[in-house]
Every structure is written in structure tokens, then in C-alpha cells.
């Protein structure tokens, strides 16, 4: 939405939303936006980002994006978006610099942009619209194959450019904090078109996914700002789990906290640890964390002021490689947001840097497109023939299998033998998918599931290639490097598939 609004109003735009306009990880973002506090804070913000990124950040990209932060803040405020007055401190930050709107910043940002979007006559919003494949001619993107599952149609749309803002892939893991639409299809679409994909082994696990009291209830992501306000991670006996583990204690970078909690849960055989918030004043709870306060009341946690939490898949730090304008390795294809890898996050994301990156890179991509000569109109070709076979049940079964393979074999702590076994299972799923395929027909559900499987394989193969432990990627069979020791910058690492055998590098196309 941010990119669409920044494009020239004379440009015809189709904005696809796989669900409705409010189903996304952006909408669900509990944290805020990490702007530098002042010009004097820029260097400290850069330092915090690079340290958290475990030596694999592209420091030029880090400096570029963070230096642009104060200008972006002024633009947002000039457009009428208002943050709360207080600044929050989150994991990995050396001081309080994160700007919030209550504890639902993403929701307010999405609603703010959507209201502006509805005023634009040049933007057509297609809800339940899905991109299945990029249209490539002579290594140049000239459009995309777009499907509308509700109508059961798919058509090729010719256009001067495609911006992939498809989000992350958390829903490919059994336990996650993401939207159910975050299945990583954008990574696979770009990969199939020849775009470089890097760092897919770096899935960040959030330490504090709140566990609901009822079995059928939905979990709740507890923002890191809650720990910044005084909440403490404890065991059953009330002992602080992060004491002595890291100088920032409960506010250590997410990879360190998640690994510590995982190891405690493994040793204790408990299903959760406790987030004790007795030190947070009632007034602060109600004014700064209204949504979380309401959830705690509904779950009955307010009596003892302790929330059972456990780590969950949260944010993909790798993705489609882009330059400072959001351009990918395929001409006329751009990537912004979680699907992109700008080099800002390295091997582990600093809390609340993602929305900052998203806002800046969305406008950068739009500005770059505005400077190019584009046609006034796009056009559609005849609809492609669809296969209406009902595969919902078997495909959902395959999705569940993928989720548990990634969680169990490519989760918080990884071992080579377990990853090899997991990759074998993913190859078996691919063979099963191909058995459903009819060469002359297109089944939307089948094509989307195949894209998800390709992303799962990119995660798996990236994890197997990286023999060290670094950032979000922790191997129990290999040593952990110091977070500021750089072996190879992330943007020059080999493609995740290049170092594996031909058998495992094969990703069978599904036309």
C-alpha cells in the first residue's frame, strides 16, 4: 500500500491481496518502528543493528536505511500519522528508540494507508487475488499470472513492473506468530524466475508467543516492549532465566533468548516458561499495552500477572536479494518488506527494524519506477484453463507435514542428520505433489502448494549449507561464532542450492 500510494497517480495499478486488506503480518505487528532518536543516535542504532545481525549485515545498506529513518518519521507525521509520545526499548537496542501506537502499531499503520488507498482512482484492489507466476520474456518480466480462487479463474496480465510484497513464511512452521497467509510463495515465484535468493536459513524465532488458556484459543504474540517495560522471563520457581546469559538479560537479541528458552524447555520437559509482569504498574499495562492487557484478562492471567510463553517462528531475515531501490535480479521485478533481503537484517533482525525498512524501501521502489518510462495502461490476456479437481483435503495434509518437518528438523536448534532426514521428507512430498499434476491444466491450490514447498526446500537447503552457527541459525553439531566476527558478507554467500548434491538441488518445475 505504501508503494502504491507513492507511485504516480497516472499509473494504472492492480494491488493484489491474498486475503482481505487486513490479513497480513504487517497488520499483526505488535512492536513499533525503530527510528533513530536523533542525528546523534544514528551511529548507535547502526551499531545495534550490525551486532544483532551477527556480522552478516550489509553495512552500507544498514547505514543507508537507518540514516533515512528521521526523514521517514517526518514524512509520516506530516501525512498525519501520530505515534505515542513515549519511546519503548526492545531486544538488542541499547536505548529506548522504538515508536509505538499502543501495542498494535502495525494495525494502525495498515488502516492509515488503507484509508488513503481508497481515495485513489488509479489503484484497483483485488481481494483474494493471488500471483502464481511471473511472465518472463528474454529474461525481462512483462507481467504475471494472476488467479482469483473465489472465481476460479486465472489470467496473464501484461504490465511494466511487478512489486512483490508477499510477506514472510512463518506459516510453513508448526508453531508461529504469523498470518495464515504467510506461506512464502513470493520467494518461490522469484526463484522460479531466476532471482537470487539468500539467507533463507535465517528464520527468526520470537521468544514470547503467549500460550492461551483454552485448547482451541489462538496464541498471542507478546511484544518485546513488554519486557522493556519490566516483564521478566522466569521458570516455574520464579528464577530469572536470562540472568547471567547476556548483559541485556531478558532484552537480549531474539536468537539468544529463543535458544535459551528452548534449551530450558527441553531440559525441564515443560510446555512453557513464564513471563512475569508483576513489576509493571497497572496504569502502564492499561495505557501502553491495552490489547495485551485485554487478552490477559480474557485468559485469566491477570490474577497472578504471569503469562505462559514459548518461542515461535516469527520473521524471515533472508529473502529475495535487492539493491537500494528494491530491484531484484530479474528486470522489472521489485521486492519489498519481509520477502526481500536488503542486507539490513543479516543473520538476525534487530527488533522493530522491519517496519522501518518496509516504509523506506516501499517509497524507494516507487520512486525508481516513477523515473522510468511506463505505459499508461496494462492489459489482460485470455483466461487460462483451470483444473477444478477438489484437492483441498490432501493439500492441507501436505501443508501440515511441511509445517512439522520445518519445525522439528529446521527449528530453533538444528543437527545435520535431522536436517538430512527432513529434506528427504520434503522430496517425498514433492513427488506426491507431482502425482496430482495434470500437464494440460492449472490447479490453483496445487500450484500454490508447490510454491510453498519450493520455499520450504530453500529454507532446508540453506540451513544444510551453512555449517557454522550464526544468528538465527543454530547448529548443535557446530560451534557458535562471535556475533561480530565476519566470515563472508551475506550478499556474497553462494546460492543456497549450489553446495548440495544434484539430487537435493533439483526443484521440479510445475508449469
C-alpha positions as CSV (number, residue, x, y, z in Angstrom):
1,X,0.0,0.0,0.0
2,X,2.8,2.4,0.8
3,X,4.5,1.7,-2.5
4,X,1.2,2.0,-4.5
5,X,0.5,5.4,-2.9
6,X,4.0,6.6,-3.8
7,X,3.6,5.7,-7.5
8,X,2.5,8.4,-9.9
9,X,-1.3,8.8,-9.9
10,X,-1.3,8.5,-13.7
11,X,0.0,4.9,-13.3
12,X,-2.6,2.1,-13.5
13,X,-2.0,-0.3,-10.6
14,X,-3.5,-3.6,-9.6
15,X,-3.0,-4.3,-5.9
16,X,-3.4,-8.0,-5.0
17,X,-4.4,-9.1,-1.6
18,X,-4.3,-12.9,-1.0
19,X,-6.9,-12.4,1.8
20,X,-8.7,-9.2,2.7
21,X,-7.0,-5.9,3.2
22,X,-6.3,-6.5,6.9
23,X,-4.9,-10.1,6.8
24,X,-1.1,-9.7,6.9
25,X,1.9,-9.8,9.1
26,X,2.1,-6.0,8.9
27,X,-1.4,-5.7,10.4
28,X,-0.4,-8.1,13.2
29,X,2.8,-6.3,14.1
30,X,2.7,-5.7,17.8
31,X,6.0,-3.9,18.0
32,X,6.7,-0.5,16.6
33,X,9.1,1.3,14.3
34,X,12.7,1.7,15.3
35,X,13.6,5.2,14.2
36,X,16.8,6.8,15.5
37,X,16.0,9.1,18.4
38,X,18.1,11.9,16.9
39,X,21.0,12.5,14.5
40,X,23.3,11.7,17.4
41,X,21.7,8.3,17.8
42,X,22.2,7.1,14.2
43,X,25.6,5.6,14.9
44,X,24.4,3.7,18.0
45,X,21.3,2.4,16.0
46,X,23.6,1.2,13.2
47,X,25.9,-0.5,15.8
48,X,23.0,-2.2,17.5
49,X,21.7,-3.5,14.1
50,X,25.1,-4.8,13.0
51,X,25.8,-6.6,16.3
52,X,22.4,-8.2,16.3
53,X,22.9,-9.2,12.7
54,X,25.8,-11.4,13.8
55,X,28.3,-10.0,11.4
56,X,26.3,-10.7,8.2
57,X,24.6,-7.3,7.7
58,X,25.4,-5.3,4.6
59,X,26.7,-2.3,6.5
60,X,26.2,0.0,3.5
61,X,22.5,-1.0,3.4
62,X,22.3,-0.6,7.2
63,X,23.7,2.9,7.1
64,X,21.5,3.9,4.2
65,X,18.2,2.7,5.7
66,X,18.8,3.9,9.3
67,X,20.2,7.3,8.1
68,X,16.9,7.7,6.2
69,X,14.8,7.0,9.3
70,X,14.4,10.5,10.7
71,X,13.3,11.8,7.3
72,X,10.7,9.0,7.0
73,X,9.4,9.8,10.5
74,X,8.9,13.5,9.5
75,X,7.1,12.4,6.3
76,X,4.7,10.1,8.3
77,X,4.0,12.8,10.8
78,X,3.4,15.4,8.0
79,X,0.9,12.9,6.5
80,X,-1.0,12.9,9.8
81,X,0.2,9.6,11.4
82,X,0.7,10.0,15.1
83,X,2.8,7.8,17.4
84,X,2.5,7.7,21.2
85,X,4.8,10.1,23.0
86,X,6.9,7.6,24.9
87,X,9.7,5.6,23.3
88,X,10.0,1.8,24.1
89,X,13.1,-0.3,24.5
90,X,13.1,-3.7,22.7
91,X,15.5,-6.6,22.4
92,X,19.0,-5.8,21.1
93,X,18.6,-2.0,21.4
94,X,21.0,-0.1,23.6
95,X,18.3,2.6,24.5
96,X,14.6,3.3,24.1
97,X,14.0,4.4,20.5
98,X,11.0,2.3,19.3
99,X,7.9,4.4,18.4
100,X,4.5,2.7,19.0
101,X,0.8,3.2,18.8
102,X,-0.3,1.3,21.8
103,X,0.7,-2.3,21.3
104,X,-0.8,-2.7,17.8
105,X,1.4,-0.4,15.7
106,X,1.1,-2.5,12.6
107,X,-2.7,-2.4,12.7
108,X,-2.8,1.4,12.9
109,X,-0.3,1.8,10.0
110,X,-2.2,-0.5,7.7
111,X,-5.5,1.2,8.5
112,X,-3.9,4.6,7.9
113,X,-2.6,3.6,4.5
114,X,-5.8,1.8,3.5
115,X,-7.8,4.9,4.1
116,X,-5.6,6.8,1.7
117,X,-5.6,4.0,-0.8
118,X,-9.4,4.1,-1.1
119,X,-9.2,7.7,-2.3
120,X,-7.1,6.8,-5.4
121,X,-8.9,6.1,-8.6
122,X,-5.8,4.6,-10.3
123,X,-5.5,1.7,-7.9
124,X,-7.6,-1.4,-8.3
125,X,-7.6,-3.6,-5.1
126,X,-8.2,-7.2,-6.0
127,X,-9.0,-9.1,-2.7
128,X,-8.4,-12.8,-2.7
129,X,-6.1,-12.3,-5.7
130,X,-3.0,-14.4,-5.9
131,X,0.1,-14.2,-8.1
132,X,1.1,-17.6,-9.3
133,X,4.0,-17.0,-11.6
134,X,6.0,-14.1,-13.2
135,X,5.7,-13.6,-17.0
136,X,9.3,-13.6,-18.3
137,X,10.3,-12.8,-21.9
138,X,14.0,-12.7,-22.8
139,X,14.9,-12.5,-19.1
140,X,12.7,-9.5,-18.6
141,X,9.4,-9.5,-16.5
142,X,6.5,-8.3,-18.6
143,X,3.7,-9.2,-16.2
144,X,2.3,-12.1,-14.1
145,X,-0.2,-14.9,-13.9
146,X,-2.9,-13.8,-11.5
147,X,-5.6,-16.1,-10.1
148,X,-8.8,-15.4,-8.2
149,X,-9.6,-18.6,-6.3
150,X,-13.1,-17.5,-5.4
151,X,-14.0,-17.0,-9.1
152,X,-11.9,-20.0,-10.2
153,X,-10.2,-18.0,-12.9
154,X,-6.6,-17.2,-13.8
155,X,-5.3,-14.8,-16.5
156,X,-2.0,-13.4,-17.7
157,X,-1.7,-9.7,-17.0
158,X,0.9,-7.7,-19.0
159,X,2.5,-4.9,-17.1
160,X,5.6,-2.7,-17.0
161,X,6.6,-3.9,-13.5
162,X,5.8,-6.2,-10.6
163,X,6.4,-5.4,-6.9
164,X,6.5,-8.5,-4.7
165,X,5.3,-7.5,-1.2
166,X,4.2,-11.0,-0.3
167,X,5.5,-11.2,3.2
168,X,7.2,-14.0,5.0
169,X,6.8,-17.7,5.5
170,X,6.1,-18.3,9.2
171,X,3.0,-20.4,8.4
172,X,5.3,-23.1,7.0
173,X,6.3,-23.8,10.6
174,X,4.1,-25.7,13.0
175,X,4.4,-23.0,15.7
176,X,4.5,-19.4,14.6
177,X,3.2,-15.9,15.1
178,X,2.2,-15.2,11.5
179,X,-0.9,-14.7,9.4
180,X,-2.2,-18.0,7.9
181,X,-1.4,-16.5,4.5
182,X,2.4,-16.2,5.3
183,X,3.4,-19.2,3.3
184,X,6.5,-17.9,1.5
185,X,5.0,-18.1,-2.0
186,X,6.8,-14.9,-3.1
187,X,10.2,-16.4,-2.6
188,X,9.4,-19.4,-4.8
189,X,7.9,-17.2,-7.5
190,X,11.0,-15.0,-7.7
191,X,13.3,-18.1,-7.5
192,X,11.5,-19.7,-10.5
193,X,12.1,-16.5,-12.5
194,X,15.8,-16.6,-11.7
195,X,16.1,-14.1,-8.9
196,X,18.9,-14.6,-6.4
197,X,17.6,-15.8,-3.0
198,X,19.9,-15.6,0.0
199,X,19.9,-16.3,3.7
200,X,16.8,-18.5,3.9
201,X,18.3,-20.4,6.8
202,X,17.9,-17.3,9.0
203,X,14.3,-17.7,10.3
204,X,14.0,-15.6,13.4
205,X,12.1,-17.2,16.3
206,X,10.3,-14.9,18.6
207,X,10.8,-15.8,22.3
208,X,7.4,-14.9,23.7
209,X,4.4,-16.3,22.0
210,X,1.7,-16.2,24.6
211,X,0.0,-19.6,25.2
212,X,-3.8,-19.3,25.6
213,X,-5.6,-21.0,28.5
214,X,-8.1,-22.8,26.3
215,X,-7.1,-25.6,23.9
216,X,-8.9,-24.1,20.9
217,X,-7.9,-20.5,21.6
218,X,-5.4,-18.6,19.4
219,X,-1.9,-17.7,20.8
220,X,-0.9,-14.1,21.2
221,X,2.4,-12.5,20.3
222,X,3.7,-10.6,23.4
223,X,5.7,-7.6,22.1
224,X,9.3,-7.2,23.3
225,X,8.4,-3.8,24.6
226,X,6.6,-5.6,27.4
227,X,10.0,-6.9,28.6
228,X,11.3,-3.4,28.0
229,X,8.7,-2.1,30.5
230,X,9.8,-4.6,33.2
231,X,8.4,-8.1,32.4
232,X,10.9,-10.9,33.3
233,X,11.3,-14.4,31.8
234,X,11.2,-17.0,34.7
235,X,11.0,-20.7,35.3
236,X,8.3,-22.4,37.5
237,X,10.2,-21.4,40.7
238,X,10.4,-17.8,39.7
239,X,14.1,-17.8,38.8
240,X,15.1,-15.4,36.1
241,X,16.1,-17.4,33.1
242,X,18.2,-14.8,31.3
243,X,20.2,-13.7,34.3
244,X,23.9,-14.1,33.6
245,X,23.3,-15.3,30.0
246,X,23.6,-11.9,28.3
247,X,24.3,-8.3,29.6
248,X,20.8,-7.2,28.4
249,X,19.2,-10.1,30.3
250,X,15.5,-10.6,29.2
251,X,16.1,-8.0,26.5
252,X,18.9,-9.8,24.8
253,X,18.6,-10.3,21.0
254,X,15.9,-12.7,20.0
255,X,18.1,-15.5,18.8
256,X,19.9,-15.7,22.2
257,X,16.7,-15.6,24.2
258,X,14.9,-18.1,22.0
259,X,17.8,-20.6,22.2
260,X,18.0,-20.2,26.0
261,X,14.3,-20.8,26.4
262,X,14.3,-23.8,24.0
263,X,17.1,-25.4,25.9
264,X,15.3,-24.8,29.3
265,X,12.1,-26.3,27.9
266,X,14.0,-29.3,26.6
267,X,15.7,-29.9,29.9
268,X,12.7,-29.2,32.1
269,X,10.2,-31.1,29.9
270,X,7.8,-28.2,30.5
271,X,5.5,-26.8,27.8
272,X,6.2,-23.1,28.6
273,X,8.2,-20.6,30.6
274,X,6.7,-17.7,32.5
275,X,6.7,-14.0,31.6
276,X,6.2,-12.4,35.0
277,X,4.9,-8.8,34.7
278,X,4.3,-8.1,38.4
279,X,6.8,-5.2,38.2
280,X,4.8,-3.3,35.5
281,X,2.4,-0.7,37.1
282,X,-1.4,-1.2,36.4
283,X,-1.6,2.2,34.7
284,X,1.2,1.3,32.3
285,X,-0.5,-2.0,31.5
286,X,-3.7,-0.3,30.5
287,X,-2.3,2.7,28.7
288,X,0.7,1.2,26.9
289,X,-0.4,-2.4,26.3
290,X,-4.2,-2.2,26.0
291,X,-4.6,-5.1,23.6
292,X,-2.3,-7.4,25.6
293,X,-4.0,-6.3,28.9
294,X,-7.4,-7.3,27.4
295,X,-6.1,-10.7,26.2
296,X,-4.6,-11.4,29.7
297,X,-7.9,-10.6,31.3
298,X,-9.7,-13.0,28.9
299,X,-7.3,-15.8,29.6
300,X,-7.3,-15.3,33.4
301,X,-3.6,-14.4,33.6
302,X,-4.2,-11.0,35.3
303,X,-4.7,-12.6,38.7
304,X,-1.1,-13.8,39.1
305,X,0.3,-11.5,36.4
306,X,2.2,-14.3,34.7
307,X,1.9,-15.4,31.0
308,X,3.0,-18.8,29.8
309,X,5.1,-18.3,26.7
310,X,7.3,-20.3,24.3
311,X,9.3,-19.5,21.2
312,X,7.7,-19.5,17.7
313,X,8.7,-18.9,14.1
314,X,8.4,-15.2,13.5
315,X,10.4,-13.4,10.8
316,X,12.4,-14.4,7.8
317,X,15.7,-12.4,7.8
318,X,16.8,-13.7,4.3
319,X,14.9,-13.5,1.1
320,X,15.0,-12.1,-2.5
321,X,18.2,-10.2,-2.9
322,X,17.6,-6.5,-3.7
323,X,19.5,-3.3,-4.2
324,X,18.8,0.1,-2.6
325,X,15.9,0.7,-5.0
326,X,14.2,-2.7,-4.3
327,X,15.3,-4.1,-7.6
328,X,15.8,-7.9,-7.8
329,X,18.0,-9.9,-10.2
330,X,15.1,-10.0,-12.7
331,X,14.4,-6.9,-14.7
332,X,11.2,-5.0,-13.8
333,X,10.7,-7.1,-10.6
334,X,10.9,-5.4,-7.2
335,X,10.7,-6.9,-3.7
336,X,9.9,-5.0,-0.5
337,X,9.1,-6.0,3.1
338,X,9.8,-9.4,4.6
339,X,10.0,-11.1,1.2
340,X,13.1,-9.0,0.4
341,X,16.7,-9.2,1.6
342,X,18.2,-5.8,1.6
343,X,21.1,-6.8,3.8
344,X,19.7,-4.8,6.8
345,X,19.0,-7.8,9.0
346,X,21.9,-10.1,8.3
347,X,21.7,-13.3,10.3
348,X,19.2,-11.9,12.9
349,X,16.8,-8.9,12.9
350,X,17.0,-6.1,15.4
351,X,13.6,-5.6,16.9
352,X,11.2,-3.2,15.0
353,X,13.7,-2.5,12.2
354,X,11.4,-4.3,9.8
355,X,8.7,-1.7,9.6
356,X,11.4,1.0,9.2
357,X,12.9,-1.0,6.3
358,X,9.4,-1.6,4.8
359,X,8.4,2.1,4.7
360,X,11.7,3.3,3.3
361,X,12.1,0.6,0.7
362,X,8.5,0.9,-0.5
363,X,9.0,4.5,-1.3
364,X,12.4,3.9,-2.8
365,X,10.9,1.3,-5.2
366,X,8.1,3.6,-6.2
367,X,10.4,6.5,-6.8
368,X,12.6,4.3,-9.0
369,X,9.6,3.2,-11.1
370,X,8.3,6.8,-11.4
371,X,11.6,7.7,-13.0
372,X,11.2,5.0,-15.7
373,X,9.1,5.4,-18.8
374,X,6.0,3.2,-18.3
375,X,2.8,2.8,-20.3
376,X,-0.4,4.3,-19.0
377,X,-2.4,1.0,-19.2
378,X,-1.9,-2.7,-18.6
379,X,-3.9,-5.3,-20.4
380,X,-5.0,-8.9,-19.8
381,X,-4.9,-11.9,-22.0
382,X,-7.5,-14.7,-22.3
383,X,-8.0,-16.7,-19.1
384,X,-6.0,-19.9,-18.8
385,X,-7.8,-23.2,-18.5
386,X,-8.3,-24.4,-14.9
387,X,-8.4,-27.8,-13.3
388,X,-11.3,-27.8,-10.8
389,X,-10.3,-31.0,-9.0
390,X,-11.0,-30.8,-5.3
391,X,-7.6,-31.3,-3.7
392,X,-8.3,-29.2,-0.5
393,X,-8.0,-32.2,1.9
394,X,-4.8,-33.8,0.6
395,X,-3.1,-30.4,0.1
396,X,-3.9,-29.4,3.7
397,X,-2.5,-32.7,4.8
398,X,0.7,-31.9,2.9
399,X,0.8,-28.4,4.4
400,X,0.7,-29.9,7.9
401,X,3.5,-32.3,7.0
402,X,5.7,-29.4,5.8
403,X,4.9,-27.4,8.9
404,X,6.1,-30.2,11.2
405,X,9.2,-31.0,9.1
406,X,10.4,-27.4,9.3
407,X,9.6,-27.1,13.0
408,X,11.1,-30.4,14.0
409,X,14.1,-30.7,11.6
410,X,14.8,-27.0,10.8
411,X,13.7,-25.3,14.0
412,X,15.5,-23.3,16.7
413,X,18.3,-25.9,17.2
414,X,19.4,-27.9,14.1
415,X,21.5,-31.1,13.5
416,X,22.9,-32.3,10.2
417,X,21.3,-35.8,10.4
418,X,17.9,-34.4,11.4
419,X,18.0,-31.9,8.6
420,X,19.0,-34.5,6.0
421,X,16.1,-36.6,7.1
422,X,13.8,-33.6,6.9
423,X,15.0,-32.8,3.4
424,X,14.3,-36.4,2.3
425,X,10.7,-36.0,3.5
426,X,10.3,-32.7,1.6
427,X,11.5,-34.5,-1.6
428,X,8.8,-37.2,-0.9
429,X,6.2,-34.5,-0.6
430,X,7.3,-33.1,-4.0
431,X,6.9,-36.5,-5.6
432,X,3.4,-36.7,-4.2
433,X,2.5,-33.2,-5.5
434,X,3.7,-34.1,-8.9
435,X,1.5,-37.2,-8.9
436,X,-1.6,-34.9,-8.6
437,X,-0.5,-32.7,-11.6
438,X,-2.2,-32.8,-15.0
439,X,0.2,-31.3,-17.6
440,X,-2.5,-29.6,-19.6
441,X,-4.4,-28.0,-16.7
442,X,-3.7,-25.5,-13.9
443,X,-5.0,-26.2,-10.4
444,X,-4.6,-23.0,-8.3
445,X,-4.3,-24.9,-5.0
446,X,-1.7,-27.3,-6.4
447,X,0.4,-24.5,-7.9
448,X,0.4,-22.6,-4.6
449,X,1.3,-25.6,-2.6
450,X,4.2,-26.3,-4.9
451,X,5.4,-22.7,-4.4
452,X,5.3,-23.3,-0.7
453,X,7.2,-26.5,-1.0
454,X,9.9,-24.8,-3.0
455,X,10.3,-22.2,-0.2
456,X,10.5,-24.9,2.4
457,X,13.3,-26.5,0.4
458,X,15.1,-23.2,0.1
459,X,15.0,-22.9,3.9
460,X,16.1,-26.5,4.4
461,X,18.9,-26.4,1.8
462,X,20.2,-23.0,3.1
463,X,20.3,-24.5,6.6
464,X,22.2,-27.5,5.5
465,X,24.8,-25.5,3.5
466,X,25.6,-23.1,6.4
467,X,27.9,-25.3,8.5
468,X,28.5,-22.7,11.2
469,X,26.1,-21.5,13.9
470,X,25.3,-17.8,13.4
471,X,22.4,-15.6,14.4
472,X,19.1,-17.3,14.0
473,X,20.8,-20.4,12.5
474,X,22.0,-22.5,15.4
475,X,23.5,-25.9,14.8
476,X,24.1,-28.1,17.9
477,X,26.8,-30.0,15.9
478,X,28.8,-26.9,15.0
479,X,30.4,-24.0,17.1
480,X,28.8,-20.6,17.6
481,X,30.8,-17.7,16.2
482,X,31.0,-14.4,17.9
483,X,28.2,-12.1,16.6
484,X,30.7,-9.5,15.3
485,X,33.1,-11.9,13.5
486,X,32.5,-11.7,9.8
487,X,33.5,-14.6,7.6
488,X,31.6,-13.7,4.4
489,X,29.1,-10.8,3.9
490,X,25.6,-12.2,3.4
491,X,25.2,-10.6,0.0
492,X,28.1,-12.6,-1.4
493,X,27.2,-16.0,0.0
494,X,26.7,-18.7,-2.6
495,X,23.1,-19.5,-3.7
496,X,21.6,-21.9,-1.0
497,X,21.4,-24.8,-3.5
498,X,24.9,-24.6,-5.1
499,X,26.9,-26.6,-2.5
500,X,24.5,-29.6,-2.3
501,X,24.4,-32.7,-4.4
502,X,22.4,-32.6,-7.7
503,X,19.7,-34.8,-6.1
504,X,18.9,-32.2,-3.5
505,X,19.4,-29.2,-5.7
506,X,16.6,-30.3,-8.1
507,X,13.4,-28.3,-7.8
508,X,11.0,-29.8,-10.3
509,X,9.0,-27.1,-12.2
510,X,5.3,-27.3,-12.1
511,X,4.0,-25.4,-15.2
